[in-house]
Amino acid sequence: MEFVDHLALGLSTALQVENIFYCFIGVLLGTFIGVLPGLGPTATIAMLLPITYYLSPTASLIMLAGIYYGSQYGGSTTAILMNLPGEVSSSVTAIDGYQMARKGQAGKALAIAAIGSFVAGTFATFVIALAALPLSAVALSFGSTEYFALIVLGIVASTALAHGSVVRGMAMIVTGMLFGLVGADTDSGTFRYILGMIQLSDGLDTVAVALGIFGISEILRNLETSGSEGPVTTAKITSLMPSKEDLKESAGPIVRGSLLGAVMGVLPGGGSIISAFSSYALEKKLSKHPERFGHGAIAGVAAPESANNAGAQTSFIPMLTLGIPPNALMALMAGALMIQGITPGPNVVRDQPELFWGVIASMWIGNVMLVILNLPLVGLWVALLKIPYRMLLPAIVIFSTMGVYTVNNSAFDLYVLLLFGVLGYTFRKLGCEVAPFLIGFVLSGLLETHFRRALVFSGGDMMTFLDHPISAGILAVTALIILAVAVPAISRTRKEAFAESED
């Protein structure tokens, strides 16, 4: 009954007019940026962080969540029709989806993608609702030693399991942490690393840093490639109704993709991308006709589309219940909560039940909206690809600078935005992922707070992290992950897996 009461509370919150409106805006924007290659949900959410200052915490998180899982829907449309994935995770869908479109089965592929995404989204919503209370109850019993160990595990695992060099990823984590320490010391009030600039006494603004490192740097990188694509061709869409045989053939892949995506989304470094690639590989191994994959297998559309949507939604679990963002996008979500004065973690479930359960319920409502938006309006989304990127660029830059300035009415934040935009672009050119940088920046304050608090309670004894069984176990798992990635065979497999994802 308690579970039903919580869902009822969530639905009553999500069905408020304001929250329905922002849920719709979120999924609409998500579909839009999912269709357009180059921008992505992370940069878009970074650009919209300033708006969250003027919204309620529930409305802002509902909107940002809608952008994330909405982008998974939008990316599949152009991936199937044009072999032009708007999202990285949709590149898996393009493998068989585009081949189906070339055979005159574009409508069938789009329908199966929508059905798979909706089923997976609904399943993931219930997974979040079921897992929230047990995880929160466990987390509430954690002390500073356990939280410190958990944050270290999240940092290491998100780097080890994510794309790119592990060494470079860890270097980016440390670099982000160093920038996160700028400002006044939380205990003594002493200024650190402010370089004589009083504007840095409160630290670097999260919005300016996130928008610069993701949004501006992404714009600079896209300027190098914009206009280089050839003419776009669109497959003809006939019926959007799959046959009973198609539904039967897709049922298994949708279920397996939803399950795998739900699990992979919770893991640090997981989310929609790894879930999509893993589910495709699983279906190919389980299939009685693996030779069909790459030539228009319907399972090659159903499985990854289900997995990426489930993975996108269940990645909210560690951020909302434990306060540990598993990827950069969840770090932005955590930043949005911190802007509102809310610390992500188990206290959210206890102290902000309307926010927590309202966001969960809104995910199901958003998935219903996405089905309605995507299939009937396919022609509209495809037409958006005719907009030249050079026309979108000025609007994006103006919106970004206005948003950053209005947060604190500070011209200094514009210099921070420019600095981190150039810095992010430089990192990308050097082959360094910027996602670990943001995770380190956001988590640096929590890591330092729990580290120092644990040492205060133990009288400065570093062994306190090993004396507590839970923190010792978490640190042992962290050490095993580091050792596993260092093993040549595992390291080689990891590189091969990500190399395939880029083909």
Secondary structure, DSSP 8 states (H G I E B T S, - for coil): -HHHHHHHHHHHHHTSHHHHHHHHHHHHHHHHHHHSTTTHHHHHHHHHGGGGGGS-HHHHHHHHHHHHHHHHHHHHHHHHHHS--SSSTHHHHHHHHHHHHHTT-HHHHHHHHHHHHHHHHHHHHHHHHHHHHHHHHHHHT--HHHHHHHHHHHHHHHHHSSSS-HHHHHHHHHHHHHHHT-EE-TTT--EES-TT-GGGTT---HHHHHIIIIIIHHHHHHHHHTT-S--------------HHHHHHHHHHHHHHHHHHHHHHHSTT-SHHHHHHHHHHHHHHH-S-GGGTTTT-THHHHHHHHHHHHHHHHTHHIIIIIS--SSHHHHHHHHHHHHTT---SHHHHHH-HHHHHHHHHHHHHHHHHHHHHHTTTHHHHHHGGGS-HHHHHHHHHHHHHHHHHHHHT-THHHHHHHHHHHHHHHHHHTT--SHHHHHHHHHHHHHHHHHHHHHHHHTS-TTHHHHSHHHHHHHHHHHHHHHHHHSHHHHHHHHHHHHHHH-
